[in-house]
């Protein structure tokens, strides 16, 4: 093997390894839009987090505090909405400054919301009325009520009592 071929093979190795590490966010976004990272959901998620990290961690990035809040209960985020106080307060994060979409009145411990699930589209069925197609929350309360709330206003759209012999705590399954 000649010295020239050894040098060219090592430079080819360097080029191929550096080609895998793209540092330009615009190029990463272009590659993502062309479907380069669609083989595996985990790859797409990691690439998205890498893009976000590159944008946030740039030395030239400046941050402006537009809003601050604190919560003693967990904060949930789904589709541009931030939920506080066990889903009783909903804030839109889409606008330039967050704004309260709705805040449900204070309730007793038995009416406390245990878990919620965002519902956005029918699953292969025709729904009975046009308002049923709007975003809503399926909510479980501590006293075994399943509520369907409007995701935009917090209005109760449906209310179903669940049997007392099962204690539901999560929307994904039963416990107890």
trRosetta pair geometry for C-beta under 8 A, 3 or more apart (Angstrom, degrees):
i j d omega theta_ij theta_ji phi_ij phi_ji
1 5 5.4 -117 -169 80 84 122
1 6 5.6 95 139 -58 117 94
2 5 4.8 91 58 8 83 99
2 6 7.1 -147 94 -5 43 87
3 6 5.6 -55 -147 37 35 113
3 7 6.2 35 155 -19 67 106
4 7 5.8 -57 -149 37 30 110
4 8 6.3 25 155 -16 66 108
5 8 5.7 -53 -142 39 33 109
5 9 6.2 33 157 -20 66 105
6 9 6.0 -55 -146 36 29 108
6 10 6.5 24 156 -15 63 106
7 10 6.0 -57 -148 38 30 106
7 11 6.3 25 155 -15 65 108
8 11 5.7 -55 -143 40 32 108
8 12 6.2 38 153 -24 65 104
9 12 5.5 -49 -146 34 33 114
9 13 6.5 37 152 -21 63 101
10 13 5.5 -48 -149 33 35 114
10 14 6.5 37 150 -18 64 103
11 14 5.4 -49 -147 37 37 114
11 15 6.2 40 151 -22 66 104
12 15 5.6 -52 -146 36 32 112
12 16 6.3 28 156 -17 65 105
13 16 6.0 -56 -146 37 29 106
13 17 6.3 21 158 -12 65 108
14 17 6.1 -60 -144 41 28 104
14 18 6.0 19 160 -12 66 112
15 18 6.0 -60 -141 43 26 104
15 19 6.0 34 155 -29 64 106
16 19 5.5 -47 -144 29 31 116
16 20 7.0 33 154 -21 59 99
17 20 5.9 -50 -159 28 36 112
17 21 7.0 13 151 0 65 106
18 21 5.8 -64 -148 50 42 98
19 22 7.6 6 -179 -65 40 83
22 27 5.0 -125 -178 101 131 123
22 28 5.4 164 101 -69 124 82
22 31 7.0 138 27 -5 169 148
23 54 7.5 167 -166 -131 58 134
24 27 4.1 68 84 10 109 110
24 28 6.8 179 92 -12 56 83
25 28 5.5 -52 -148 36 36 114
25 29 6.3 35 154 -18 68 104
25 51 5.8 106 -143 -149 91 82
25 54 5.1 -180 -79 107 105 132
25 55 6.0 85 -116 -66 157 85
26 29 5.8 -55 -149 37 31 110
26 30 6.3 31 152 -20 64 106
27 30 5.6 -53 -146 37 33 112
27 31 6.2 34 155 -19 66 105
28 31 5.8 -55 -148 37 29 110
28 32 6.3 31 153 -20 64 107
28 47 6.8 -176 -173 -176 110 99
28 50 7.2 -135 -154 103 154 107
28 51 5.2 -172 115 -93 139 103
28 54 7.5 126 16 31 155 155
29 32 5.6 -53 -146 36 32 113
29 33 6.3 31 155 -18 65 105
29 51 6.6 100 -66 -135 81 142
30 33 5.8 -55 -147 36 31 109
30 34 6.5 23 154 -12 64 109
31 34 5.8 -62 -149 42 31 107
31 36 4.1 -29 170 17 92 146
31 37 7.1 76 126 -20 97 97
32 35 7.8 64 178 -57 31 16
32 36 6.4 -76 -81 45 32 94
32 37 5.5 -25 -113 27 75 118
32 44 7.4 106 -141 -138 103 83
32 47 6.2 166 -90 131 115 136
32 48 7.7 99 -127 -76 152 73
32 51 7.6 -40 -29 -51 149 148
35 38 4.8 -35 -161 -3 77 132
37 43 5.0 -154 -167 128 88 103
37 44 4.8 135 128 -92 106 64
37 47 4.6 -55 -135 0 166 159
38 43 8.0 -91 -26 80 6 117
38 44 6.4 42 -99 -69 44 121
39 43 6.1 27 61 33 85 150
40 43 4.2 88 68 -1 96 106
40 44 7.2 -170 90 -6 52 81
41 44 5.8 -54 -151 37 37 111
41 45 6.3 36 152 -19 68 107
42 45 5.7 -55 -146 38 32 111
42 46 6.2 31 156 -17 66 106
43 46 5.9 -56 -146 38 29 109
43 47 6.2 29 155 -18 64 108
44 47 5.8 -56 -147 38 29 111
44 48 6.3 31 153 -21 64 106
45 48 5.7 -53 -147 35 30 112
45 49 6.4 27 155 -15 65 106
46 49 5.8 -55 -147 39 32 109
46 50 6.2 36 152 -22 65 106
47 50 5.5 -52 -147 36 32 115
47 51 6.4 35 153 -21 64 102
48 51 5.7 -51 -150 33 32 112
48 52 6.4 31 152 -16 64 106
49 52 5.6 -52 -146 39 34 113
49 53 6.2 38 153 -22 66 105
50 53 5.6 -52 -144 36 30 112
50 54 6.4 33 155 -20 64 104
51 54 5.8 -54 -150 34 30 111
51 55 6.6 26 153 -15 63 106
52 55 5.8 -58 -150 38 32 109
52 56 6.1 20 158 -12 68 112
53 56 6.0 -61 -138 44 28 104
53 57 5.6 5 171 -2 67 121
54 57 6.5 -63 -126 48 19 96
54 58 6.9 43 163 -52 56 92
55 58 6.5 -40 -162 -8 26 112
55 61 6.8 107 159 -92 56 137
56 61 6.2 159 -160 151 28 173
57 61 7.2 82 60 21 7 141
58 61 4.4 110 65 -25 89 101
65 68 6.4 0 -177 -46 114 107
66 96 7.4 -128 -162 151 152 70
66 97 5.4 -141 165 -109 115 82
66 98 7.8 129 115 1 107 82
67 97 5.9 135 -54 -158 119 82
67 98 5.0 129 175 25 178 109
69 84 7.2 -71 134 -87 141 150
71 74 7.5 -8 116 116 127 5
71 75 5.3 127 46 -63 150 98
71 84 5.0 -140 -103 -144 137 102
71 85 6.9 -128 -143 -51 111 60
73 84 7.1 119 68 -176 102 61
73 85 5.8 106 41 -115 134 30
73 86 5.3 -67 163 -41 160 77
74 86 8.0 70 52 -83 79 59
75 82 6.4 -8 -178 -173 106 97
75 83 7.0 155 -164 77 55 56
75 84 5.9 -15 -114 -96 83 70
76 82 7.4 154 83 -160 48 48
76 83 4.2 -10 62 56 98 111
76 87 6.9 -7 38 -76 134 82
76 116 7.5 171 72 59 168 110
77 81 7.2 165 -152 85 52 48
77 82 5.3 -18 -101 -105 80 68
77 83 7.3 -163 -74 16 31 78
77 93 7.4 -4 -140 1 107 149
78 81 5.7 -19 69 60 71 94
78 83 7.2 10 18 -11 99 116
78 118 4.8 -176 147 -29 148 146
79 118 6.4 166 13 170 125 165
79 120 7.3 133 -62 -78 168 140
79 135 7.5 -146 97 -133 151 148
80 92 6.4 6 147 -156 94 73
80 93 5.5 -151 -165 58 56 83
80 94 4.5 24 -166 -58 126 99
81 90 5.4 -15 -172 -166 116 101
81 91 7.0 141 -162 71 62 43
81 92 6.1 -38 -104 -103 68 51
81 93 6.9 -176 -95 8 15 90
81 101 6.9 -38 -128 4 108 147
81 151 6.8 -133 -32 177 167 101
82 90 7.3 145 74 -158 47 49
82 91 4.5 -23 62 64 100 99
82 92 7.9 -160 18 -73 81 4
82 93 5.4 84 -24 -43 105 115
82 98 6.8 -20 26 -141 131 139
83 87 4.7 -7 -176 -106 132 57
83 89 7.0 139 -159 78 51 56
83 90 5.7 -17 -100 -101 72 71
83 91 7.9 -172 -74 22 27 74
83 116 7.2 -132 -171 58 169 144
84 88 7.3 -62 94 60 64 73
84 89 4.3 -23 63 69 97 112
84 90 8.0 -167 23 -73 73 27
84 91 7.0 38 -6 -6 109 111
85 88 4.2 -62 107 50 109 107
85 89 4.9 67 32 7 116 103
86 112 6.1 11 109 -175 165 86
86 113 4.4 160 144 68 104 94
86 114 7.5 -4 -162 -76 123 14
87 90 7.5 15 -165 -67 58 91
87 113 4.7 -90 54 113 111 157
87 116 4.5 102 -90 -15 160 148
87 137 6.6 164 -170 175 133 157
87 139 6.3 -168 110 -117 151 116
88 103 6.8 42 140 -162 78 61
88 104 4.3 -102 -158 49 79 108
88 107 7.4 -150 -112 8 136 113
88 113 6.4 178 -55 11 82 127
89 100 6.8 -55 -170 -137 94 106
89 102 7.5 -159 -141 100 43 54
89 103 4.6 6 -112 -116 84 84
89 104 7.2 -122 -63 22 50 73
90 100 7.2 106 81 -163 53 62
90 101 4.5 -45 104 57 104 112
90 102 5.2 25 43 49 107 79
90 103 7.6 -155 26 -73 62 49
90 151 7.4 171 -149 -175 162 57
90 154 6.5 -173 12 -65 124 104
91 98 4.8 32 163 174 117 117
91 99 6.8 167 -157 83 76 24
91 100 5.5 -46 -101 -99 75 51
91 101 6.6 179 -109 2 18 84
92 95 5.8 65 110 1 113 99
92 98 6.3 170 79 -151 53 66
92 99 5.4 -7 48 58 103 78
92 100 7.9 154 9 -127 78 3
92 101 5.2 100 -37 -53 94 105
93 98 5.4 -19 -101 -101 58 100
95 98 6.8 144 61 -102 96 23
95 99 5.6 20 39 1 147 108
100 103 5.9 -17 -176 -37 131 103
101 152 6.0 -114 -176 -162 126 48
101 153 7.3 -110 156 -85 93 29
101 154 7.5 143 115 -29 91 98
102 152 7.5 102 -21 138 119 36
102 153 5.4 103 -68 -175 140 31
102 154 3.5 -159 129 -10 152 123
103 154 7.4 -106 26 -35 9 168
104 107 7.2 -9 131 -30 113 115
104 154 5.3 -155 -67 -178 87 137
107 111 3.8 -103 170 87 128 123
107 112 6.5 175 94 -71 116 49
108 111 5.1 85 55 13 74 100
108 112 7.7 -96 104 -34 46 78
109 112 5.5 -17 -162 -22 42 120
109 142 6.5 -49 149 68 64 161
110 141 7.4 51 147 151 55 111
110 142 5.4 -134 -153 88 35 109
110 143 4.1 51 170 -59 92 119
111 141 5.5 -38 -157 -160 43 135
111 142 6.9 -23 18 38 6 96
111 143 6.3 -23 -79 9 46 122
111 145 7.8 -5 -130 30 68 133
112 141 6.5 132 72 -159 38 76
112 142 4.5 37 57 -16 90 124
113 116 6.2 6 173 -49 126 106
113 139 5.3 -53 -135 -169 113 114
113 140 7.1 108 -161 74 64 48
113 141 5.8 -54 -98 -101 47 65
113 142 7.9 -89 -55 -24 7 78
114 140 4.7 -50 57 100 107 99
114 141 6.5 128 -3 -154 91 14
114 142 5.7 131 -53 -72 104 61
114 168 7.4 154 73 115 150 74
114 169 5.3 -121 170 -154 140 54
114 170 7.4 -106 133 -69 110 37
115 139 7.6 173 91 -149 44 50
115 140 5.0 14 52 41 83 113
115 169 6.6 85 -14 149 123 50
115 170 4.9 83 -34 -129 170 45
115 171 4.9 -144 122 -21 120 85
116 137 4.8 -8 -170 -176 119 115
116 138 6.6 153 -158 78 60 50
116 139 4.7 -13 -104 -101 93 74
116 140 7.4 -154 -74 18 48 69
116 171 6.7 35 178 -43 8 135
117 137 6.9 142 68 -160 38 64
117 138 4.6 -13 58 56 95 103
117 171 4.0 -176 -32 149 121 168
117 172 7.8 132 -79 -51 133 72
118 135 6.7 -16 -170 -166 96 102
118 136 7.8 154 -157 86 53 34
118 137 6.0 -37 -100 -102 53 70
118 151 6.5 56 -138 -104 92 134
119 135 7.0 154 83 -157 58 51
119 136 4.9 -16 61 68 107 81
119 137 7.0 171 14 -100 85 16
119 138 5.6 79 -32 -26 117 97
119 148 7.3 -32 30 -139 143 103
120 135 5.1 -6 -110 -108 74 84
121 133 7.5 18 -125 -154 55 74
122 125 5.0 -119 177 62 119 73
122 126 7.1 74 153 -102 169 15
122 127 5.2 -145 -78 -40 133 103
122 132 7.7 50 -69 129 108 106
122 133 7.0 -53 -24 -108 101 76
127 132 3.8 -153 160 101 137 134
127 133 5.9 178 48 -61 144 75
128 132 6.1 90 51 -15 70 153
129 132 5.2 110 64 -10 69 104
130 133 6.0 -47 -167 17 49 113
131 134 5.7 -38 -167 11 55 116
131 157 7.3 -167 135 -137 119 126
134 150 6.8 0 113 -138 125 88
134 151 7.4 -156 144 31 87 97
134 152 7.3 -63 167 3 123 119
135 150 7.7 79 90 -169 67 57
135 151 3.7 -52 122 33 103 142
135 152 6.8 101 69 -32 105 88
136 148 5.1 26 154 179 138 92
136 149 6.1 160 -166 79 84 40
136 150 5.8 -56 -110 -108 84 32
136 151 5.4 -139 -100 -27 21 88
136 157 6.0 -58 -130 20 141 147
137 147 7.9 19 98 102 87 88
137 148 7.1 162 78 -154 46 47
137 149 4.6 -12 55 58 100 98
137 150 7.9 0 15 79 84 12
137 151 5.5 123 -33 -87 85 77
138 146 6.7 -11 -172 -172 89 95
138 147 7.6 156 -158 81 41 47
138 148 5.9 -20 -99 -100 61 74
138 171 5.9 109 100 -131 111 129
139 146 7.2 150 77 -160 50 46
139 147 4.4 -20 62 62 104 96
139 148 7.5 172 17 -87 83 23
139 149 5.7 31 -9 -4 129 114
140 144 7.9 -22 -165 -127 87 30
140 145 7.5 154 -154 79 43 50
140 146 6.0 -18 -98 -102 66 68
140 162 8.0 -6 -134 -3 94 147
140 168 5.2 -117 -149 118 139 113
140 169 7.1 146 117 -162 145 12
140 170 7.3 158 34 -160 154 3
140 171 6.0 -164 -16 -73 118 71
141 144 7.0 -47 75 31 81 17
141 145 4.4 11 33 50 120 94
141 146 8.0 -143 11 -68 80 26
141 147 6.8 56 -28 -8 107 112
144 161 6.4 52 118 -166 96 68
144 162 4.4 -125 -179 62 93 94
144 163 7.4 -106 -177 72 141 22
144 164 6.2 -141 3 -96 171 58
144 166 8.0 122 -124 84 121 68
144 167 7.1 -94 -78 -126 103 53
144 168 6.4 108 -121 30 71 98
145 159 6.2 -21 -170 -164 115 88
145 160 7.1 142 -163 74 63 45
145 161 5.9 -39 -105 -102 70 58
145 162 7.0 -171 -97 6 17 88
146 159 7.7 148 80 -159 53 40
146 160 4.5 -19 63 66 101 100
146 161 7.8 -172 20 -85 78 10
146 162 5.7 85 -22 -44 103 109
146 168 7.7 4 -70 79 98 158
147 156 5.6 -69 -161 -132 116 97
147 158 7.0 161 -158 85 47 59
147 159 5.5 -6 -109 -106 78 70
147 160 7.8 -172 -76 26 35 68
148 156 7.4 98 71 -164 53 57
148 157 4.5 -61 102 67 98 104
148 158 4.1 30 33 43 114 97
148 159 7.8 -127 24 -60 71 41
149 154 5.6 -16 -178 -152 122 41
149 155 6.7 149 -157 72 70 35
149 156 6.0 -42 -99 -98 73 47
149 157 6.5 160 -115 5 17 90
150 153 4.4 11 93 46 133 89
150 154 6.3 -43 65 12 84 15
150 155 4.5 26 12 47 122 87
150 157 5.9 114 -50 -45 76 112
156 159 5.8 16 175 -56 126 105
162 166 6.9 -78 151 76 111 100
162 168 5.8 -7 112 2 166 131
163 166 5.8 60 81 25 95 92
166 174 5.1 -36 -179 -156 119 142
166 176 7.2 132 -165 81 52 95
167 174 7.3 122 73 -169 44 90
167 175 6.7 -53 92 83 89 66
167 176 3.9 -11 54 68 113 149
168 174 5.3 -66 -100 -115 70 78
168 175 7.5 100 -139 28 29 69
169 174 7.7 103 20 -154 73 39
169 175 4.7 -30 24 38 121 119
169 176 7.2 109 -22 -11 113 112
170 173 5.6 12 79 51 113 67
170 174 7.9 -152 51 -82 80 19
170 175 6.7 69 10 -15 99 112
